[in-house]
């Protein structure tokens, strides 16, 4: 009896990268599994062996993006709030396809338990805000975390979308965003 093929991590990573690109171009419902596997130089059987299903592949792609993003956030956490913002921006600019994948609605196609890395990706920001505001309640912490996230996410998303005129110095814009966050974090109300 023939042994089933063994699929390695290199193939897994190729499938994740090709799927991220395909979802970015065609959406979760519009990408072709056959086109993805052809681009990764494999067959659909590799998807089923490595990820269980097409949906499992989609969840793995999103989870992989959140894990990478979360690692960047964890790496910056010791350097404080501003470093988290800059790490967010740096990761997004280095990984625009994964960034759009995470925040472009594809996550809604997955069950939360299939994307476990999404839960921990913002943990460094939550811990940092909590340490800066030790007397704040849970609702205040959550509100501030979401407000900070919205500001950073908004600036990064605008830059990636290219909505401002040519010549916009996005680094200066982002410096202003980070400075505003730093100034506002200790105000008594969000």
C-alpha positions as CSV (number, residue, x, y, z in Angstrom):
1,X,0.0,0.0,0.0
2,X,1.4,3.4,-1.0
3,X,2.1,5.9,1.8
4,X,0.4,9.2,1.6
5,X,2.6,12.2,0.7
6,X,4.2,14.1,3.5
7,X,3.7,17.8,3.4
8,X,6.3,20.0,5.1
9,X,6.4,23.4,6.7
10,X,7.7,25.1,3.5
11,X,4.6,23.9,1.7
12,X,2.4,25.0,4.5
13,X,3.9,28.5,4.4
14,X,3.5,28.7,0.6
15,X,-0.1,27.8,0.9
16,X,-0.7,30.4,3.6
17,X,1.0,33.1,1.6
18,X,-0.8,32.2,-1.7
19,X,-4.1,32.0,0.1
20,X,-3.6,35.4,1.8
21,X,-2.8,36.9,-1.7
22,X,-5.9,35.2,-3.2
23,X,-8.2,36.4,-0.5
24,X,-6.8,39.9,-0.8
25,X,-7.5,39.9,-4.5
26,X,-10.8,38.0,-4.7
27,X,-12.3,37.9,-1.2
28,X,-13.0,34.9,1.1
29,X,-15.8,33.6,-1.1
30,X,-14.2,34.4,-4.4
31,X,-10.7,32.8,-4.3
32,X,-10.1,29.6,-6.1
33,X,-8.5,26.7,-4.1
34,X,-7.2,25.2,-7.3
35,X,-5.5,28.5,-8.3
36,X,-3.9,28.7,-4.8
37,X,-2.6,25.1,-4.9
38,X,-1.3,25.6,-8.5
39,X,0.5,28.8,-7.4
40,X,2.0,26.8,-4.4
41,X,3.0,24.0,-6.7
42,X,0.9,21.4,-5.0
43,X,-2.6,19.8,-5.2
44,X,-5.8,20.3,-3.2
45,X,-5.0,17.1,-1.3
46,X,-2.2,19.1,0.5
47,X,-4.8,21.6,1.7
48,X,-7.0,18.8,3.1
49,X,-4.0,17.0,4.7
50,X,-2.5,20.2,6.3
51,X,-5.7,22.2,7.1
52,X,-8.6,19.8,7.0
53,X,-10.7,21.9,4.6
54,X,-10.9,25.1,2.6
55,X,-12.4,26.8,5.7
56,X,-9.5,25.4,7.8
57,X,-7.1,27.0,5.3
58,X,-8.8,30.3,5.6
59,X,-8.8,30.2,9.4
60,X,-5.1,29.2,9.4
61,X,-4.2,32.1,7.1
62,X,-6.0,34.6,9.4
63,X,-4.6,33.0,12.6
64,X,-1.1,33.1,11.1
65,X,-1.4,36.8,10.4
66,X,-2.6,37.5,13.9
67,X,0.2,35.4,15.4
68,X,2.8,37.3,13.4
69,X,1.2,40.7,14.4
70,X,0.9,39.5,18.0
71,X,4.6,38.6,18.0
72,X,5.5,42.1,16.9
73,X,3.4,43.6,19.6
74,X,4.9,41.3,22.3
75,X,8.4,42.2,21.1
76,X,7.6,45.9,21.5
77,X,5.7,45.7,24.8
78,X,8.7,46.3,27.1
79,X,9.4,49.6,25.4
80,X,6.0,51.1,26.2
81,X,3.0,52.5,24.6
82,X,4.7,54.5,21.8
83,X,6.7,51.4,20.8
84,X,3.5,49.4,20.5
85,X,2.1,52.0,18.1
86,X,5.3,52.0,16.0
87,X,5.4,48.2,16.0
88,X,1.8,48.1,14.8
89,X,2.6,50.5,12.0
90,X,5.9,48.8,11.0
91,X,4.2,45.4,10.9
92,X,1.3,46.6,8.8
93,X,3.6,48.4,6.3
94,X,5.7,45.2,6.0
95,X,2.7,43.0,5.7
96,X,-0.1,44.9,3.9
97,X,-1.8,41.8,2.6
98,X,-1.9,40.1,6.0
99,X,-3.1,43.4,7.6
100,X,-6.0,43.8,5.1
101,X,-6.8,40.1,5.7
102,X,-7.0,40.6,9.4
103,X,-9.1,43.7,9.3
104,X,-10.9,43.5,6.0
105,X,-13.8,41.2,7.1
106,X,-12.3,37.8,6.4
107,X,-12.2,37.1,10.2
108,X,-16.0,37.1,10.1
109,X,-15.9,34.0,8.0
110,X,-14.2,32.0,10.8
111,X,-15.4,30.6,14.1
112,X,-13.5,32.4,17.0
113,X,-12.0,29.1,18.2
114,X,-10.4,28.6,14.8
115,X,-8.4,31.8,15.1
116,X,-7.0,31.6,18.6
117,X,-4.2,34.1,17.9
118,X,-6.7,36.9,17.4
119,X,-7.4,36.9,21.2
120,X,-3.8,37.5,22.3
121,X,-2.7,40.0,19.6
122,X,-3.9,43.0,21.6
123,X,-2.9,41.7,25.0
124,X,0.3,43.8,25.1
125,X,-1.7,47.0,24.6
126,X,-4.2,46.0,27.3
127,X,-1.4,45.2,29.7
128,X,0.4,48.5,28.9
129,X,-2.7,50.6,29.3
130,X,-3.5,48.8,32.6
131,X,0.0,49.5,33.9
132,X,-0.3,53.2,33.0
133,X,-3.7,53.5,34.6
134,X,-3.5,51.2,37.7
135,X,-6.7,52.6,39.3
136,X,-8.9,52.5,36.2
137,X,-11.7,50.1,36.0
138,X,-12.1,47.4,33.4
139,X,-14.6,49.4,31.3
140,X,-12.3,52.4,31.2
141,X,-9.3,50.3,30.3
142,X,-11.3,48.6,27.5
143,X,-12.5,52.0,26.2
144,X,-9.0,53.5,26.2
145,X,-7.5,50.4,24.5
146,X,-10.1,50.6,21.7
147,X,-9.6,54.4,21.4
148,X,-5.9,53.9,21.0
149,X,-6.3,51.0,18.6
150,X,-8.7,53.1,16.5
151,X,-6.3,56.0,16.3
152,X,-3.3,53.8,15.3
153,X,-5.3,51.6,13.0
154,X,-6.9,54.6,11.3
155,X,-3.6,56.3,10.6
156,X,-2.1,53.1,9.3
157,X,-5.1,52.2,7.2
158,X,-5.2,55.7,5.6
159,X,-1.5,55.4,4.7
160,X,-2.0,51.9,3.2
161,X,-5.1,53.1,1.3
162,X,-3.1,56.0,-0.2
163,X,-6.0,58.4,0.4
164,X,-3.9,61.5,1.0
165,X,-2.1,63.6,-1.6
166,X,1.3,62.6,-2.8
167,X,4.0,64.1,-0.6
168,X,2.3,63.4,2.7
169,X,4.9,62.5,5.2
170,X,3.2,59.6,7.0
171,X,6.0,59.3,9.5
172,X,5.2,62.9,10.7
173,X,1.5,62.1,10.7
174,X,2.1,59.0,12.8
175,X,4.4,60.9,15.2
176,X,1.4,63.3,15.8
177,X,-0.9,60.3,16.4
178,X,1.5,58.8,18.9
179,X,2.1,62.1,20.6
180,X,-1.7,62.6,21.0
181,X,-2.1,59.2,22.5
182,X,0.7,59.8,24.9
183,X,-0.7,63.1,26.0
184,X,-4.2,61.8,26.4
185,X,-3.6,58.5,28.2
186,X,-3.5,60.0,31.6
187,X,-6.6,62.2,31.3
188,X,-9.3,61.2,33.8
189,X,-12.0,60.5,31.1
190,X,-11.5,58.7,27.8
